[in-house]
């Protein structure tokens, strides 16, 4: 039992969307709570989550995380959950109005950046409000990244 506790995450990042900053120009970030069942929280503490294919929607005064995968917790028989069900996000009314307005009018997208446990041990979602990048922007990012690597190598070696 002590072996299981050592692998559980009580604070820090559980799942991260690494492609988000490459595919989207993130302008603003928000922290939102997630409505989860007990088995989902236990599964998150074991690090069994993925938000690579996930997205968020905001409309009618509510926000949902769609297509995020939280695997079933193995040893619970009666509290099973669907791995990719829509999960409600908890945001302030002001933030919800602002996000839904930006998504509807300006063509912004809500991108889940990471799921983490805060200092109090509560599961949170870091949301990004951003615009999709086109191919040229992505190429420029690759060039900048490669140049910074090369510059670091030259400075370190010299």
N, C-alpha and C positions, 0 to 999 in steps of 0.2 A: 504494500500500500504506500509506503514511503517513496518507493521508486516512481509510482504514478504521480505523486504530488510534485516531485522535482521537475517533471517535464511539463507541468501545467503552467500556463502564462497567467500571472496575476496582474502584471502591469507592462505596458509596451505594445508594440505592433503585432497584430495577428496575421493580417493579410494586406498586401500592398499591390496597387495597380501600377506596375512599372512602365507600361506603355502609355499611360495617360499624358504625361508631359511631352512625349514625342508626338502623339496624335492630336493634341489639343493645346491651344494657348490659354493657360489658366490665368484668369485675371483676379479672381477673388476666391477665398476659401471660407468654409463654414464648418462648424462642429455640430453634429446632430446626434441625438440619442436614437436607439433602435429598439423597437418593440420585439422582444424575443421570448421564446418559451424557455423553461429551465433546461431542457435537453440541448437546446441550441447554445445556451451560454456555456454549458459543460463542453460541448464540442468546440466552441471557440477557444476555450481555455487550453484545449489540446492542440490548437493551431490548425484545425481542420476546416478551413474556409478559403474561398477563392472569389475575388471580385474582378477578375480580368475581363469577363464578358458582361459585367453588370452596368446598369445605368439607373438614373433616378428620374422620377417624374414629379412635377408639382402642379396640381390643379385643384380647384374647388376647396381651397383651404387645407389641403392635405398633401403630404409628400410620401412617396413610396420608393423603396429600393427594389428594383426588379432584376431578376436573373442572377442574383448573388447566390453562390452555392455554399451552404453550410452543411457538411455531411452529418449523417445520423450518428448520435452517440450510441456506442455499441451495447452497453449493458442495461439500457432501459427498455423494457418490453412494452409498457402501456402508453408511454409518452412520446411515441415516434412522431417525427415531423417530416414534411416534404422538403427536400434539400434546396430546391430553387423557387420557393414560394415568394410572392411579394411581401415585403416587410415594411411596416409603417415607420416613418421617420418622425422624430420629435423635434420640432423647431418652433421658435417664437412666431407669433402671427405676423409681425412686421417683416421678419425674414421670409416667411412663406409668401406673402404678397409680393415682395420684391423679386424673389426667385421666379415665381410663376409669371410675373409680368415680363421679366427679362427673357424667359424661355419663349413666351408667346410672341412678343413684339420684335425683339432684336435678333432672334435666331441663335441664342445661346443654348448651351447644353449643360446639364448637371452630370458631372462625372464623379463617381466614388473614387477617392484617392487611396484611402486606407481605413481599415478597421483596427481599433486599438482599445486597450483598457486604460482608463485614466488613473490618477493617483488613488482614487477611492475604489477602484476595482470595477467600475461601471463600463460596459461596452459602448463605444462611441464610433461614429463614422465621420471621417473628414471628407467633405464634399467640395468639389471645385466647380466654379462657374466659368466656363470657357467657350471658345469658338474653335471649331475644327481647323486644323492647319491644312494647307494644300501641299502639293508635292515639292514645290520650290522651297517653301519654308522648312520642310523636313530635310531637304538636301543642305540648306544653310546650317541647320543645327548639327548635322553630321560633320560638315566642314569645320565648324567651330570646335566641336568636341575633339576631332582629330588634331587640329592645330594646337589646342591646349595640351593634349597628350604629348605631342612632339616638342612643344616648348618646355614642358616639364622635364622631359628626357634630356634635352639640351642643357637646361640649367642645372640639372642634377649631375650630369656627367662632366660638366665643365668646371 
